[in-house]
Amino acid sequence: MKSVYTILLLICSNIFMTLAWYGHLKLAEMKWFQHLPLIGVILLSWGIAFFEYCLQVPANRMGFIGNGGQFNLMQLKIIQEVITLSVFIVFSVVAFHMQVKWNHVMAAFLMILAVYFVFKG
Protein backbone atom coordinates (compact mmCIF):
# COMPACT_ATOMS: atom_id res chain seq x y z
CA MET A 1 0.00 0.00 0.00
CA LYS A 2 2.99 2.31 0.59
CA SER A 3 3.77 2.28 -3.12
CA VAL A 4 0.21 3.42 -3.97
CA TYR A 5 0.40 6.24 -1.40
CA THR A 6 3.83 7.21 -2.73
CA ILE A 7 2.55 7.51 -6.28
CA LEU A 8 -0.61 9.39 -5.23
CA LEU A 9 1.46 11.86 -3.20
CA LEU A 10 3.84 12.32 -6.13
CA ILE A 11 0.93 13.03 -8.47
CA CYS A 12 -0.48 15.63 -6.08
CA SER A 13 2.93 17.21 -5.51
CA ASN A 14 3.45 17.44 -9.26
CA ILE A 15 0.18 19.27 -9.69
CA PHE A 16 1.45 21.92 -7.28
CA MET A 17 4.87 21.92 -8.94
CA THR A 18 3.38 22.47 -12.38
CA LEU A 19 1.21 25.29 -11.05
CA ALA A 20 4.24 26.88 -9.35
CA TRP A 21 6.44 26.60 -12.44
CA TYR A 22 3.96 27.39 -15.20
CA GLY A 23 0.77 28.71 -13.60
CA HIS A 24 2.06 32.28 -13.62
CA LEU A 25 2.20 32.13 -17.42
CA LYS A 26 -1.56 31.55 -17.48
CA LEU A 27 -2.23 34.06 -14.71
CA ALA A 28 -0.47 36.70 -16.83
CA GLU A 29 -3.67 36.84 -18.87
CA MET A 30 -5.48 38.34 -15.87
CA LYS A 31 -5.40 42.11 -15.47
CA TRP A 32 -4.59 42.16 -11.72
CA PHE A 33 -1.66 39.79 -12.27
CA GLN A 34 -0.11 41.87 -15.06
CA HIS A 35 0.76 44.62 -12.57
CA LEU A 36 2.42 42.26 -10.11
CA PRO A 37 6.19 42.81 -9.98
CA LEU A 38 8.50 39.87 -10.67
CA ILE A 39 9.27 39.44 -6.96
CA GLY A 40 5.52 39.06 -6.35
CA VAL A 41 5.30 36.36 -9.01
CA ILE A 42 8.31 34.60 -7.48
CA LEU A 43 6.83 34.73 -3.98
CA LEU A 44 3.50 33.42 -5.26
CA SER A 45 5.27 30.54 -7.00
CA TRP A 46 7.27 29.77 -3.85
CA GLY A 47 4.05 29.74 -1.86
CA ILE A 48 2.60 27.16 -4.23
CA ALA A 49 5.85 25.17 -4.28
CA PHE A 50 5.70 24.93 -0.48
CA PHE A 51 2.71 22.61 -0.85
CA GLU A 52 4.56 20.61 -3.48
CA TYR A 53 7.35 19.93 -1.02
CA CYS A 54 4.88 19.10 1.74
CA LEU A 55 3.72 16.21 -0.45
CA GLN A 56 6.88 15.30 -2.34
CA VAL A 57 9.19 14.85 0.64
CA PRO A 58 6.86 12.42 2.48
CA ALA A 59 6.23 10.56 -0.80
CA ASN A 60 9.95 9.96 -1.35
CA ARG A 61 10.56 9.08 2.30
CA MET A 62 7.64 6.64 2.33
CA GLY A 63 8.51 5.07 -1.01
CA PHE A 64 12.27 4.77 -0.52
CA ILE A 65 13.48 1.24 0.10
CA GLY A 66 15.84 2.50 2.83
CA ASN A 67 12.79 3.63 4.83
CA GLY A 68 10.79 0.45 4.34
CA GLY A 69 9.32 1.45 0.99
CA GLN A 70 9.33 -0.45 -2.25
CA PHE A 71 11.42 1.75 -4.57
CA ASN A 72 15.14 2.36 -4.89
CA LEU A 73 16.39 5.87 -5.62
CA MET A 74 16.55 5.40 -9.41
CA GLN A 75 13.02 3.99 -9.52
CA LEU A 76 11.67 6.90 -7.46
CA LYS A 77 13.28 9.40 -9.84
CA ILE A 78 11.99 7.74 -13.00
CA ILE A 79 8.47 7.47 -11.52
CA GLN A 80 8.69 11.15 -10.61
CA GLU A 81 9.69 12.14 -14.15
CA VAL A 82 6.89 10.13 -15.77
CA ILE A 83 4.36 11.70 -13.40
CA THR A 84 5.82 15.15 -14.10
CA LEU A 85 5.47 14.67 -17.86
CA SER A 86 1.93 13.31 -17.51
CA VAL A 87 0.75 16.16 -15.27
CA PHE A 88 2.40 18.71 -17.56
CA ILE A 89 0.70 17.30 -20.65
CA VAL A 90 -2.72 17.52 -18.97
CA PHE A 91 -1.94 21.05 -17.72
CA SER A 92 -0.76 22.30 -21.11
CA VAL A 93 -3.82 20.87 -22.87
CA VAL A 94 -6.32 22.19 -20.29
CA ALA A 95 -4.77 25.57 -19.44
CA PHE A 96 -3.12 26.49 -22.74
CA HIS A 97 -5.20 24.45 -25.20
CA MET A 98 -2.08 22.90 -26.68
CA GLN A 99 -2.46 19.98 -29.03
CA VAL A 100 -0.75 16.70 -28.23
CA LYS A 101 1.25 15.71 -31.30
CA TRP A 102 2.85 12.44 -32.33
CA ASN A 103 6.25 13.42 -30.94
CA HIS A 104 4.68 14.15 -27.53
CA VAL A 105 3.08 10.71 -27.54
CA MET A 106 6.40 9.15 -28.55
CA ALA A 107 8.21 10.98 -25.75
CA ALA A 108 5.63 9.71 -23.25
CA PHE A 109 6.04 6.18 -24.62
CA LEU A 110 9.82 6.39 -24.20
CA MET A 111 9.35 7.56 -20.61
CA ILE A 112 7.16 4.51 -19.98
CA LEU A 113 9.93 2.38 -21.45
CA ALA A 114 12.33 4.05 -19.01
CA VAL A 115 10.08 2.92 -16.15
CA TYR A 116 10.09 -0.63 -17.55
CA PHE A 117 13.87 -0.71 -17.82
CA VAL A 118 14.55 0.82 -14.41
CA PHE A 119 12.38 -1.85 -12.78
CA LYS A 120 13.91 -4.63 -14.90
CA GLY A 121 17.28 -4.56 -13.14
MITI-594474 format. One record per atom (N, C-alpha, C, O): x, y, z; chain; residue in three letters; atom name; residue number from 1. Coordinates in steps of 0.02 Angstrom, whole numbers. Layout:
c1 / c2 / c3 / c / r / a / k
X / Y / Z / A / ALA / CA / NUM .
...
END
This chain:
c1 / c2 / c3 / c / r / a / k
41 / -60 / 0 / A / MET / N / 1 .
0 / 0 / 0 / A / MET / CA / 1 .
43 / 63 / 0 / A / MET / C / 1 .
23 / 116 / -25 / A / MET / O / 1 .
104 / 58 / 28 / A / LYS / N / 2 .
149 / 116 / 29 / A / LYS / CA / 2 .
165 / 140 / -41 / A / LYS / C / 2 .
172 / 200 / -52 / A / LYS / O / 2 .
172 / 94 / -88 / A / SER / N / 3 .
188 / 114 / -156 / A / SER / CA / 3 .
131 / 153 / -187 / A / SER / C / 3 .
143 / 201 / -225 / A / SER / O / 3 .
69 / 134 / -173 / A / VAL / N / 4 .
11 / 171 / -198 / A / VAL / CA / 4 .
9 / 241 / -168 / A / VAL / C / 4 .
-1 / 290 / -204 / A / VAL / O / 4 .
19 / 246 / -102 / A / TYR / N / 5 .
20 / 312 / -70 / A / TYR / CA / 5 .
77 / 355 / -97 / A / TYR / C / 5 .
69 / 415 / -107 / A / TYR / O / 5 .
134 / 324 / -109 / A / THR / N / 6 .
191 / 360 / -136 / A / THR / CA / 6 .
174 / 391 / -204 / A / THR / C / 6 .
186 / 450 / -216 / A / THR / O / 6 .
145 / 351 / -247 / A / ILE / N / 7 .
128 / 375 / -314 / A / ILE / CA / 7 .
73 / 428 / -311 / A / ILE / C / 7 .
77 / 478 / -346 / A / ILE / O / 7 .
23 / 419 / -268 / A / LEU / N / 8 .
-30 / 469 / -261 / A / LEU / CA / 8 .
-3 / 536 / -235 / A / LEU / C / 8 .
-22 / 589 / -259 / A / LEU / O / 8 .
42 / 532 / -186 / A / LEU / N / 9 .
73 / 593 / -160 / A / LEU / CA / 9 .
116 / 627 / -213 / A / LEU / C / 9 .
117 / 688 / -217 / A / LEU / O / 9 .
151 / 587 / -253 / A / LEU / N / 10 .
192 / 616 / -306 / A / LEU / CA / 10 .
149 / 649 / -360 / A / LEU / C / 10 .
168 / 701 / -387 / A / LEU / O / 10 .
92 / 620 / -375 / A / ILE / N / 11 .
46 / 651 / -423 / A / ILE / CA / 11 .
22 / 719 / -396 / A / ILE / C / 11 .
24 / 769 / -431 / A / ILE / O / 11 .
0 / 719 / -334 / A / CYS / N / 12 .
-24 / 781 / -304 / A / CYS / CA / 12 .
31 / 834 / -300 / A / CYS / C / 12 .
20 / 892 / -313 / A / CYS / O / 12 .
92 / 812 / -280 / A / SER / N / 13 .
147 / 860 / -275 / A / SER / CA / 13 .
163 / 889 / -344 / A / SER / C / 13 .
181 / 947 / -350 / A / SER / O / 13 .
158 / 848 / -396 / A / ASN / N / 14 .
173 / 872 / -463 / A / ASN / CA / 14 .
120 / 921 / -489 / A / ASN / C / 14 .
136 / 964 / -530 / A / ASN / O / 14 .
60 / 914 / -466 / A / ILE / N / 15 .
9 / 963 / -485 / A / ILE / CA / 15 .
29 / 1031 / -457 / A / ILE / C / 15 .
26 / 1082 / -492 / A / ILE / O / 15 .
49 / 1033 / -393 / A / PHE / N / 16 .
72 / 1096 / -364 / A / PHE / CA / 16 .
136 / 1121 / -398 / A / PHE / C / 16 .
143 / 1181 / -410 / A / PHE / O / 16 .
182 / 1076 / -414 / A / MET / N / 17 .
244 / 1096 / -447 / A / MET / CA / 17 .
229 / 1128 / -515 / A / MET / C / 17 .
258 / 1179 / -531 / A / MET / O / 17 .
186 / 1097 / -553 / A / THR / N / 18 .
169 / 1123 / -619 / A / THR / CA / 18 .
136 / 1192 / -613 / A / THR / C / 18 .
150 / 1237 / -652 / A / THR / O / 18 .
92 / 1199 / -564 / A / LEU / N / 19 .
61 / 1265 / -552 / A / LEU / CA / 19 .
112 / 1317 / -532 / A / LEU / C / 19 .
109 / 1374 / -554 / A / LEU / O / 19 .
160 / 1297 / -490 / A / ALA / N / 20 .
212 / 1344 / -467 / A / ALA / CA / 20 .
257 / 1364 / -525 / A / ALA / C / 20 .
276 / 1422 / -531 / A / ALA / O / 20 .
275 / 1316 / -568 / A / TRP / N / 21 .
322 / 1330 / -622 / A / TRP / CA / 21 .
290 / 1365 / -681 / A / TRP / C / 21 .
320 / 1409 / -711 / A / TRP / O / 21 .
228 / 1345 / -698 / A / TYR / N / 22 .
198 / 1369 / -760 / A / TYR / CA / 22 .
132 / 1406 / -751 / A / TYR / C / 22 .
108 / 1438 / -798 / A / TYR / O / 22 .
102 / 1403 / -692 / A / GLY / N / 23 .
38 / 1436 / -680 / A / GLY / CA / 23 .
41 / 1510 / -690 / A / GLY / C / 23 .
-8 / 1541 / -712 / A / GLY / O / 23 .
97 / 1541 / -673 / A / HIS / N / 24 .
103 / 1614 / -681 / A / HIS / CA / 24 .
99 / 1635 / -754 / A / HIS / C / 24 .
80 / 1692 / -769 / A / HIS / O / 24 .
115 / 1590 / -800 / A / LEU / N / 25 .
110 / 1607 / -871 / A / LEU / CA / 25 .
36 / 1613 / -891 / A / LEU / C / 25 .
19 / 1655 / -933 / A / LEU / O / 25 .
-6 / 1573 / -861 / A / LYS / N / 26 .
-78 / 1578 / -874 / A / LYS / CA / 26 .
-108 / 1637 / -837 / A / LYS / C / 26 .
-151 / 1672 / -863 / A / LYS / O / 26 .
-86 / 1647 / -775 / A / LEU / N / 27 .
-111 / 1703 / -736 / A / LEU / CA / 27 .
-95 / 1771 / -767 / A / LEU / C / 27 .
-129 / 1820 / -755 / A / LEU / O / 27 .
-43 / 1772 / -808 / A / ALA / N / 28 .
-23 / 1835 / -841 / A / ALA / CA / 28 .
-79 / 1862 / -886 / A / ALA / C / 28 .
-78 / 1920 / -905 / A / ALA / O / 28 .
-127 / 1820 / -903 / A / GLU / N / 29 .
-183 / 1842 / -944 / A / GLU / CA / 29 .
-233 / 1884 / -903 / A / GLU / C / 29 .
-274 / 1920 / -931 / A / GLU / O / 29 .
-228 / 1880 / -837 / A / MET / N / 30 .
-274 / 1917 / -793 / A / MET / CA / 30 .
-246 / 1987 / -779 / A / MET / C / 30 .
-186 / 1996 / -768 / A / MET / O / 30 .
-290 / 2035 / -780 / A / LYS / N / 31 .
-270 / 2105 / -773 / A / LYS / CA / 31 .
-233 / 2119 / -707 / A / LYS / C / 31 .
-181 / 2152 / -707 / A / LYS / O / 31 .
-260 / 2094 / -651 / A / TRP / N / 32 .
-229 / 2108 / -586 / A / TRP / CA / 32 .
-159 / 2079 / -582 / A / TRP / C / 32 .
-116 / 2107 / -549 / A / TRP / O / 32 .
-148 / 2023 / -616 / A / PHE / N / 33 .
-83 / 1989 / -613 / A / PHE / CA / 33 .
-31 / 2025 / -656 / A / PHE / C / 33 .
29 / 2022 / -640 / A / PHE / O / 33 .
-52 / 2059 / -708 / A / GLN / N / 34 .
-6 / 2093 / -753 / A / GLN / CA / 34 .
33 / 2149 / -718 / A / GLN / C / 34 .
88 / 2167 / -739 / A / GLN / O / 34 .
5 / 2176 / -664 / A / HIS / N / 35 .
38 / 2231 / -628 / A / HIS / CA / 35 .
81 / 2207 / -570 / A / HIS / C / 35 .
112 / 2247 / -535 / A / HIS / O / 35 .
82 / 2142 / -560 / A / LEU / N / 36 .
121 / 2113 / -505 / A / LEU / CA / 36 .
195 / 2114 / -525 / A / LEU / C / 36 .
213 / 2090 / -579 / A / LEU / O / 36 .
238 / 2141 / -482 / A / PRO / N / 37 .
310 / 2140 / -499 / A / PRO / CA / 37 .
338 / 2069 / -497 / A / PRO / C / 37 .
308 / 2024 / -468 / A / PRO / O / 37 .
394 / 2060 / -529 / A / LEU / N / 38 .
425 / 1993 / -533 / A / LEU / CA / 38 .
434 / 1961 / -465 / A / LEU / C / 38 .
423 / 1902 / -457 / A / LEU / O / 38 .
454 / 2000 / -415 / A / ILE / N / 39 .
463 / 1972 / -348 / A / ILE / CA / 39 .
397 / 1945 / -321 / A / ILE / C / 39 .
396 / 1896 / -285 / A / ILE / O / 39 .
342 / 1978 / -338 / A / GLY / N / 40 .
276 / 1953 / -318 / A / GLY / CA / 40 .
259 / 1887 / -350 / A / GLY / C / 40 .
231 / 1842 / -318 / A / GLY / O / 40 .
276 / 1881 / -414 / A / VAL / N / 41 .
265 / 1818 / -451 / A / VAL / CA / 41 .
308 / 1763 / -420 / A / VAL / C / 41 .
285 / 1706 / -412 / A / VAL / O / 41 .
370 / 1779 / -404 / A / ILE / N / 42 .
415 / 1730 / -374 / A / ILE / CA / 42 .
389 / 1707 / -307 / A / ILE / C / 42 .
387 / 1648 / -292 / A / ILE / O / 42 .
368 / 1754 / -265 / A / LEU / N / 43 .
341 / 1737 / -199 / A / LEU / CA / 43 .
278 / 1695 / -204 / A / LEU / C / 43 .
267 / 1648 / -165 / A / LEU / O / 43 .
235 / 1711 / -252 / A / LEU / N / 44 .
175 / 1671 / -263 / A / LEU / CA / 44 .
194 / 1600 / -284 / A / LEU / C / 44 .
165 / 1552 / -259 / A / LEU / O / 44 .
242 / 1594 / -329 / A / SER / N / 45 .
264 / 1527 / -350 / A / SER / CA / 45 .
295 / 1488 / -292 / A / SER / C / 45 .
284 / 1428 / -286 / A / SER / O / 45 .
334 / 1522 / -251 / A / TRP / N / 46 .
364 / 1489 / -193 / A / TRP / CA / 46 .
309 / 1465 / -145 / A / TRP / C / 46 .
314 / 1411 / -116 / A / TRP / O / 46 .
258 / 1506 / -137 / A / GLY / N / 47 .
203 / 1487 / -93 / A / GLY / CA / 47 .
168 / 1424 / -117 / A / GLY / C / 47 .
149 / 1381 / -78 / A / GLY / O / 47 .
160 / 1419 / -183 / A / ILE / N / 48 .
130 / 1358 / -212 / A / ILE / CA / 48 .
178 / 1299 / -205 / A / ILE / C / 48 .
157 / 1243 / -189 / A / ILE / O / 48 .
242 / 1312 / -218 / A / ALA / N / 49 .
292 / 1259 / -214 / A / ALA / CA / 49 .
299 / 1231 / -143 / A / ALA / C / 49 .
318 / 1173 / -134 / A / ALA / O / 49 .
284 / 1271 / -93 / A / PHE / N / 50 .
285 / 1246 / -24 / A / PHE / CA / 50 .
241 / 1184 / -17 / A / PHE / C / 50 .
260 / 1136 / 15 / A / PHE / O / 50 .
182 / 1187 / -47 / A / PHE / N / 51 .
136 / 1130 / -42 / A / PHE / CA / 51 .
161 / 1071 / -82 / A / PHE / C / 51 .
148 / 1013 / -64 / A / PHE / O / 51 .
196 / 1085 / -137 / A / GLU / N / 52 .
228 / 1030 / -174 / A / GLU / CA / 52 .
276 / 992 / -130 / A / GLU / C / 52 .
274 / 931 / -127 / A / GLU / O / 52 .
319 / 1029 / -95 / A / TYR / N / 53 .
368 / 997 / -51 / A / TYR / CA / 53 .
335 / 961 / 8 / A / TYR / C / 53 .
360 / 910 / 31 / A / TYR / O / 53 .
280 / 988 / 32 / A / CYS / N / 54 .
244 / 955 / 87 / A / CYS / CA / 54 .
217 / 886 / 67 / A / CYS / C / 54 .
204 / 844 / 110 / A / CYS / O / 54 .
209 / 875 / 3 / A / LEU / N / 55 .
186 / 810 / -22 / A / LEU / CA / 55 .
243 / 768 / -51 / A / LEU / C / 55 .
245 / 707 / -42 / A / LEU / O / 55 .
290 / 801 / -83 / A / GLN / N / 56 .
344 / 765 / -117 / A / GLN / CA / 56 .
393 / 733 / -68 / A / GLN / C / 56 .
414 / 676 / -77 / A / GLN / O / 56 .
411 / 770 / -16 / A / VAL / N / 57 .
459 / 743 / 32 / A / VAL / CA / 57 .
432 / 680 / 67 / A / VAL / C / 57 .
467 / 630 / 71 / A / VAL / O / 57 .
370 / 683 / 94 / A / PRO / N / 58 .
343 / 621 / 124 / A / PRO / CA / 58 .
336 / 564 / 73 / A / PRO / C / 58 .
345 / 506 / 90 / A / PRO / O / 58 .
318 / 581 / 11 / A / ALA / N / 59 .
312 / 528 / -40 / A / ALA / CA / 59 .
378 / 492 / -50 / A / ALA / C / 59 .
380 / 430 / -51 / A / ALA / O / 59 .
432 / 530 / -57 / A / ASN / N / 60 .
497 / 498 / -67 / A / ASN / CA / 60 .
521 / 461 / -5 / A / ASN / C / 60 .
550 / 407 / -11 / A / ASN / O / 60 .
508 / 489 / 53 / A / ARG / N / 61 .
528 / 454 / 115 / A / ARG / CA / 61 .
489 / 389 / 123 / A / ARG / C / 61 .
518 / 337 / 140 / A / ARG / O / 61 .
424 / 391 / 109 / A / MET / N / 62 .
382 / 332 / 117 / A / MET / CA / 62 .
399 / 279 / 64 / A / MET / C / 62 .
399 / 220 / 79 / A / MET / O / 62 .
414 / 301 / 4 / A / GLY / N / 63 .
425 / 254 / -51 / A / GLY / CA / 63 .
495 / 225 / -54 / A / GLY / C / 63 .
507 / 174 / -86 / A / GLY / O / 63 .
543 / 259 / -22 / A / PHE / N / 64 .
613 / 238 / -26 / A / PHE / CA / 64 .
626 / 173 / 11 / A / PHE / C / 64 .
604 / 164 / 68 / A / PHE / O / 64 .
660 / 128 / -22 / A / ILE / N / 65 .
674 / 62 / 5 / A / ILE / CA / 65 .
712 / 65 / 72 / A / ILE / C / 65 .
704 / 22 / 115 / A / ILE / O / 65 .
754 / 117 / 79 / A / GLY / N / 66 .
792 / 125 / 141 / A / GLY / CA / 66 .
748 / 144 / 201 / A / GLY / C / 66 .
771 / 140 / 258 / A / GLY / O / 66 .
687 / 164 / 188 / A / ASN / N / 67 .
639 / 181 / 241 / A / ASN / CA / 67 .
582 / 132 / 245 / A / ASN / C / 67 .
529 / 147 / 273 / A / ASN / O / 67 .
592 / 73 / 216 / A / GLY / N / 68 .
539 / 22 / 217 / A / GLY / CA / 68 .
492 / 25 / 158 / A / GLY / C / 68 .
442 / -10 / 156 / A / GLY / O / 68 .
508 / 67 / 109 / A / GLY / N / 69 .
466 / 72 / 50 / A / GLY / CA / 69 .
485 / 20 / -1 / A / GLY / C / 69 .
523 / -26 / 13 / A / GLY / O / 69 .
458 / 28 / -61 / A / GLN / N / 70 .
467 / -22 / -112 / A / GLN / CA / 70 .
514 / -2 / -168 / A / GLN / C / 70 .
533 / -43 / -209 / A / GLN / O / 70 .
534 / 62 / -171 / A / PHE / N / 71 .
571 / 88 / -228 / A / PHE / CA / 71 .
642 / 108 / -209 / A / PHE / C / 71 .
654 / 136 / -156 / A / PHE / O / 71 .
690 / 91 / -255 / A / ASN / N / 72 .
757 / 118 / -245 / A / ASN / CA / 72 .
759 / 189 / -271 / A / ASN / C / 72 .
709 / 213 / -300 / A / ASN / O / 72 .
814 / 223 / -263 / A / LEU / N / 73 .
820 / 293 / -281 / A / LEU / CA / 73 .
808 / 305 / -356 / A / LEU / C / 73 .
773 / 352 / -375 / A / LEU / O / 73 .
836 / 263 / -398 / A / MET / N / 74 .
828 / 270 / -470 / A / MET / CA / 74 .
754 / 260 / -490 / A / MET / C / 74 .
728 / 297 / -532 / A / MET / O / 74 .
722 / 211 / -460 / A / GLN / N / 75 .
651 / 199 / -476 / A / GLN / CA / 75 .
608 / 258 / -455 / A / GLN / C / 75 .
563 / 279 / -492 / A / GLN / O / 75 .
621 / 286 / -396 / A / LEU / N / 76 .
583 / 345 / -373 / A / LEU / CA / 76 .
591 / 403 / -422 / A / LEU / C / 76 .
542 / 437 / -438 / A / LEU / O / 76 .
652 / 414 / -446 / A / LYS / N / 77 .
664 / 470 / -492 / A / LYS / CA / 77 .
629 / 460 / -559 / A / LYS / C / 77 .
599 / 507 / -585 / A / LYS / O / 77 .
632 / 400 / -586 / A / ILE / N / 78 .
600 / 387 / -650 / A / ILE / CA / 78 .
524 / 392 / -643 / A / ILE / C / 78 .
491 / 420 / -687 / A / ILE / O / 78 .
496 / 366 / -589 / A / ILE / N / 79 .
424 / 373 / -576 / A / ILE / CA / 79 .
406 / 448 / -573 / A / ILE / C / 79 .
356 / 469 / -603 / A / ILE / O / 79 .
446 / 486 / -538 / A / GLN / N / 80 .
434 / 558 / -531 / A / GLN / CA / 80 .
434 / 592 / -599 / A / GLN / C / 80 .
391 / 634 / -612 / A / GLN / O / 80 .
480 / 575 / -642 / A / GLU / N / 81 .
485 / 607 / -708 / A / GLU / CA / 81 .
425 / 589 / -752 / A / GLU / C / 81 .
399 / 632 / -788 / A / GLU / O / 81 .
403 / 527 / -749 / A / VAL / N / 82 .
345 / 507 / -789 / A / VAL / CA / 82 .
282 / 543 / -764 / A / VAL / C / 82 .
242 / 567 / -804 / A / VAL / O / 82 .
275 / 548 / -698 / A / ILE / N / 83 .
218 / 585 / -670 / A / ILE / CA / 83 .
222 / 658 / -690 / A / ILE / C / 83 .
172 / 688 / -709 / A / ILE / O / 83 .
282 / 688 / -686 / A / THR / N / 84 .
291 / 758 / -705 / A / THR / CA / 84 .
269 / 769 / -777 / A / THR / C / 84 .
233 / 817 / -792 / A / THR / O / 84 .
291 / 727 / -823 / A / LEU / N / 85 .
273 / 734 / -893 / A / LEU / CA / 85 .
198 / 726 / -902 / A / LEU / C / 85 .
167 / 763 / -940 / A / LEU / O / 85 .
169 / 677 / -869 / A / SER / N / 86 .
97 / 665 / -875 / A / SER / CA / 86 .
56 / 725 / -850 / A / SER / C / 86 .
9 / 747 / -883 / A / SER / O / 86 .
73 / 750 / -792 / A / VAL / N / 87 .
38 / 808 / -764 / A / VAL / CA / 87 .
47 / 868 / -809 / A / VAL / C / 87 .
-1 / 906 / -820 / A / VAL / O / 87 .
107 / 878 / -834 / A / PHE / N / 88 .
120 / 935 / -878 / A / PHE / CA / 88 .
80 / 931 / -943 / A / PHE / C / 88 .
54 / 982 / -966 / A / PHE / O / 88 .
74 / 872 / -971 / A / ILE / N / 89 .
35 / 865 / -1033 / A / ILE / CA / 89 .
-38 / 884 / -1020 / A / ILE / C / 89 .
-67 / 922 / -1058 / A / ILE / O / 89 .
-66 / 859 / -966 / A / VAL / N / 90 .
-136 / 876 / -949 / A / VAL / CA / 90 .
-142 / 952 / -938 / A / VAL / C / 90 .
-189 / 983 / -963 / A / VAL / O / 90 .
-96 / 981 / -900 / A / PHE / N / 91 .
-97 / 1052 / -886 / A / PHE / CA / 91 .
-93 / 1093 / -950 / A / PHE / C / 91 .
-132 / 1141 / -959 / A / PHE / O / 91 .
-47 / 1076 / -994 / A / SER / N / 92 .
-38 / 1115 / -1056 / A / SER / CA / 92 .
-99 / 1109 / -1102 / A / SER / C / 92 .
-115 / 1157 / -1136 / A / SER / O / 92 .
-131 / 1052 / -1102 / A / VAL / N / 93 .
-191 / 1044 / -1143 / A / VAL / CA / 93 .
-250 / 1082 / -1113 / A / VAL / C / 93 .
-286 / 1117 / -1149 / A / VAL / O / 93 .
-259 / 1077 / -1047 / A / VAL / N / 94 .
-316 / 1109 / -1014 / A / VAL / CA / 94 .
-306 / 1185 / -1010 / A / VAL / C / 94 .
-351 / 1223 / -1029 / A / VAL / O / 94 .
-249 / 1207 / -985 / A / ALA / N / 95 .
-238 / 1278 / -972 / A / ALA / CA / 95 .
-220 / 1318 / -1035 / A / ALA / C / 95 .
-240 / 1376 / -1042 / A / ALA / O / 95 .
-181 / 1288 / -1079 / A / PHE / N / 96 .
-156 / 1325 / -1137 / A / PHE / CA / 96 .
-184 / 1299 / -1204 / A / PHE / C / 96 .
-165 / 1324 / -1257 / A / PHE / O / 96 .
-227 / 1250 / -1200 / A / HIS / N / 97 .
-260 / 1223 / -1260 / A / HIS / CA / 97 .
-210 / 1199 / -1312 / A / HIS / C / 97 .
-221 / 1205 / -1372 / A / HIS / O / 97 .
-155 / 1171 / -1288 / A / MET / N / 98 .
-104 / 1145 / -1334 / A / MET / CA / 98 .
-128 / 1078 / -1361 / A / MET / C / 98 .
-165 / 1042 / -1329 / A / MET / O / 98 .
-106 / 1063 / -1421 / A / GLN / N / 99 .
-123 / 999 / -1451 / A / GLN / CA / 99 .
-67 / 949 / -1439 / A / GLN / C / 99 .
-8 / 966 / -1445 / A / GLN / O / 99 .
-87 / 888 / -1421 / A / VAL / N / 100 .
-37 / 835 / -1412 / A / VAL / CA / 100 .
-22 / 807 / -1481 / A / VAL / C / 100 .
-67 / 785 / -1516 / A / VAL / O / 100 .
41 / 808 / -1499 / A / LYS / N / 101 .
63 / 785 / -1565 / A / LYS / CA / 101 .
98 / 718 / -1559 / A / LYS / C / 101 .
110 / 693 / -1504 / A / LYS / O / 101 .
113 / 689 / -1615 / A / TRP / N / 102 .
142 / 622 / -1616 / A / TRP / CA / 102 .
208 / 619 / -1578 / A / TRP / C / 102 .
222 / 570 / -1544 / A / TRP / O / 102 .
248 / 672 / -1581 / A / ASN / N / 103 .
312 / 671 / -1547 / A / ASN / CA / 103 .
303 / 675 / -1471 / A / ASN / C / 103 .
345 / 650 / -1433 / A / ASN / O / 103 .
249 / 707 / -1448 / A / HIS / N / 104 .
234 / 708 / -1376 / A / HIS / CA / 104 .
214 / 637 / -1353 / A / HIS / C / 104 .
235 / 615 / -1299 / A / HIS / O / 104 .
174 / 604 / -1393 / A / VAL / N / 105 .
154 / 535 / -1377 / A / VAL / CA / 105 .
215 / 490 / -1377 / A / VAL / C / 105 .
222 / 447 / -1333 / A / VAL / O / 105 .
259 / 499 / -1425 / A / MET / N / 106 .
320 / 458 / -1428 / A / MET / CA / 106 .
365 / 470 / -1367 / A / MET / C / 106 .
393 / 424 / -1339 / A / MET / O / 106 .
371 / 533 / -1347 / A / ALA / N / 107 .
411 / 549 / -1287 / A / ALA / CA / 107 .
381 / 516 / -1226 / A / ALA / C / 107 .
417 / 488 / -1184 / A / ALA / O / 107 .
315 / 518 / -1219 / A / ALA / N / 108 .
281 / 486 / -1163 / A / ALA / CA / 108 .
293 / 410 / -1165 / A / ALA / C / 108 .
305 / 379 / -1113 / A / ALA / O / 108 .
289 / 381 / -1223 / A / PHE / N / 109 .
302 / 309 / -1231 / A / PHE / CA / 109 .
373 / 291 / -1209 / A / PHE / C / 109 .
384 / 241 / -1176 / A / PHE / O / 109 .
421 / 332 / -1229 / A / LEU / N / 110 .
491 / 320 / -1210 / A / LEU / CA / 110 .
501 / 326 / -1135 / A / LEU / C / 110 .
541 / 290 / -1105 / A / LEU / O / 110 .
464 / 372 / -1104 / A / MET / N / 111 .
467 / 378 / -1030 / A / MET / CA / 111 .
439 / 315 / -997 / A / MET / C / 111 .
466 / 291 / -947 / A / MET / O / 111 .
386 / 288 / -1026 / A / ILE / N / 112 .
358 / 225 / -999 / A / ILE / CA / 112 .
408 / 169 / -1007 / A / ILE / C / 112 .
415 / 126 / -963 / A / ILE / O / 112 .
443 / 168 / -1064 / A / LEU / N / 113 .
496 / 119 / -1073 / A / LEU / CA / 113 .
551 / 128 / -1020 / A / LEU / C / 113 .
579 / 78 / -996 / A / LEU / O / 113 .
567 / 190 / -1003 / A / ALA / N / 114 .
617 / 203 / -951 / A / ALA / CA / 114 .
595 / 171 / -885 / A / ALA / C / 114 .
635 / 142 / -849 / A / ALA / O / 114 .
530 / 177 / -869 / A / VAL / N / 115 .
504 / 146 / -808 / A / VAL / CA / 115 .
514 / 70 / -812 / A / VAL / C / 115 .
536 / 39 / -764 / A / VAL / O / 115 .
497 / 41 / -869 / A / TYR / N / 116 .
505 / -31 / -878 / A / TYR / CA / 116 .
577 / -52 / -865 / A / TYR / C / 116 .
590 / -100 / -828 / A / TYR / O / 116 .
624 / -16 / -897 / A / PHE / N / 117 .
693 / -36 / -891 / A / PHE / CA / 117 .
722 / -24 / -822 / A / PHE / C / 117 .
764 / -63 / -799 / A / PHE / O / 117 .
700 / 28 / -787 / A / VAL / N / 118 .
728 / 41 / -721 / A / VAL / CA / 118 .
702 / -12 / -671 / A / VAL / C / 118 .
736 / -26 / -621 / A / VAL / O / 118 .
644 / -41 / -683 / A / PHE / N / 119 .
619 / -93 / -639 / A / PHE / CA / 119 .
643 / -162 / -660 / A / PHE / C / 119 .
635 / -210 / -622 / A / PHE / O / 119 .
672 / -168 / -719 / A / LYS / N / 120 .
695 / -232 / -745 / A / LYS / CA / 120 .
756 / -257 / -708 / A / LYS / C / 120 .
765 / -318 / -699 / A / LYS / O / 120 .
799 / -211 / -686 / A / GLY / N / 121 .
864 / -228 / -657 / A / GLY / CA / 121 .
861 / -264 / -594 / A / GLY / C / 121 .
913 / -281 / -565 / A / GLY / O / 121 .
END
